[in-house]
Amino acid sequence: MYDITTANVGVMDNRGIEVLLNFAPAQTEKFSWNSSITFSTNRNKLVSLENDLYKITNPWFNAGQTPTPILLYSHRVEVGKEIGNFWGFKVIDISDDGYWIYEDKDVIRLQQ
């Protein structure tokens, strides 16, 4: 018997627009100049991570990871937030002895 079930029950809201313009500003018998301009914008939001059958204990989970020596999660997938944003500590300085100083509720040092 398994105590965990993985199910694709998340709900995501994506909204955006994409515009493509193709044009030929110059064209002769021996020369042709074609151009394209593309504009796109997209906003997404995680609406839910559960349904009537599958319930969650946290409205978020961590994903991705930074390499050694830091080893922190690089993304947090959270209900009500956008997908794909980086998540983690803000580096504020490097100490004289080479440690990276991160901003948290208390300033902490992590090894280089």
C-alpha positions as CSV (number, residue, x, y, z in Angstrom):
1,M,0.0,0.0,0.0
2,Y,1.2,3.5,-0.8
3,D,0.7,6.6,1.3
4,I,1.2,9.1,-1.5
5,T,-0.7,9.4,-4.8
6,T,0.6,11.7,-7.6
7,A,-2.3,13.2,-9.6
8,N,-2.5,16.0,-12.2
9,V,-5.3,18.0,-10.6
10,G,-3.8,21.5,-10.6
11,V,-5.6,24.4,-12.3
12,M,-3.7,27.1,-14.0
13,D,-5.0,30.4,-15.6
14,N,-3.0,31.7,-18.6
15,R,-3.8,35.0,-20.3
16,G,-1.9,36.7,-23.0
17,I,-1.6,38.0,-26.5
18,E,0.7,37.3,-29.4
19,V,1.0,39.4,-32.5
20,L,3.1,38.6,-35.6
21,L,3.6,41.1,-38.5
22,N,5.2,40.0,-41.8
23,F,6.0,42.5,-44.4
24,A,8.3,43.0,-47.4
25,P,9.6,46.6,-47.4
26,A,11.6,46.1,-50.6
27,Q,11.3,43.7,-53.5
28,T,12.8,43.8,-57.0
29,E,13.5,41.2,-59.6
30,K,16.9,40.3,-58.0
31,F,16.4,41.3,-54.4
32,S,13.8,40.5,-51.8
33,W,13.8,41.9,-48.2
34,N,11.3,40.2,-45.9
35,S,10.9,41.2,-42.2
36,S,8.9,39.9,-39.3
37,I,8.1,41.5,-36.0
38,T,6.7,39.5,-33.1
39,F,5.3,40.7,-29.8
40,S,3.9,38.5,-27.1
41,T,3.0,38.8,-23.4
42,N,1.7,36.2,-21.0
43,R,0.6,36.2,-17.4
44,N,-0.1,33.0,-15.6
45,K,-1.4,32.1,-12.1
46,L,-1.7,28.8,-10.3
47,V,-5.4,28.6,-9.3
48,S,-5.4,25.3,-7.4
49,L,-3.4,22.3,-6.5
50,E,-6.3,20.1,-5.4
51,N,-9.8,18.9,-6.3
52,D,-12.7,17.2,-4.4
53,L,-10.8,13.8,-4.3
54,Y,-7.2,15.0,-3.8
55,K,-6.4,17.4,-1.0
56,I,-3.1,19.0,-0.1
57,T,-1.6,20.0,3.2
58,N,0.4,23.0,1.9
59,P,-0.7,25.4,-0.9
60,W,2.8,25.2,-2.3
61,F,5.7,23.0,-3.1
62,N,9.4,23.6,-3.9
63,A,11.0,22.7,-7.2
64,G,14.4,23.0,-8.8
65,Q,17.7,23.3,-7.0
66,T,20.8,25.4,-7.0
67,P,24.1,23.6,-7.4
68,T,26.6,23.0,-4.6
69,P,27.7,24.5,-2.3
70,I,24.4,26.4,-1.6
71,L,21.9,23.6,-2.3
72,L,18.7,25.6,-2.0
73,Y,15.4,25.2,-3.9
74,S,15.3,27.7,-6.8
75,H,11.5,27.8,-7.4
76,R,8.4,27.7,-5.3
77,V,5.1,26.7,-7.0
78,E,2.4,28.4,-4.9
79,V,-1.4,28.8,-5.3
80,G,-2.3,32.4,-6.2
81,K,1.2,33.1,-7.6
82,E,2.8,33.0,-11.1
83,I,4.7,29.9,-12.2
84,G,8.4,30.2,-13.2
85,N,9.6,32.9,-10.8
86,F,12.9,32.2,-9.1
87,W,12.7,31.9,-5.3
88,G,15.4,32.1,-2.7
89,F,17.5,34.4,-0.7
90,K,18.7,37.8,-1.7
91,V,22.5,38.1,-1.8
92,I,23.5,41.3,-0.1
93,D,27.3,41.1,0.2
94,I,30.4,38.9,0.3
95,S,32.3,38.8,3.6
96,D,36.1,39.5,3.8
97,D,36.7,35.8,4.4
98,G,34.8,34.8,1.2
99,Y,31.3,33.9,2.6
100,W,28.2,34.9,0.7
101,I,25.9,36.9,2.9
102,Y,22.2,36.4,2.3
103,E,19.3,38.5,3.5
104,D,16.7,36.7,5.5
105,K,14.7,37.7,8.6
106,D,18.2,37.4,10.2
107,V,21.3,38.0,8.1
108,I,23.0,34.6,7.6
109,R,26.1,33.4,6.0
110,L,26.4,30.4,3.7
111,Q,29.7,29.0,2.7
112,Q,31.3,29.9,-0.6
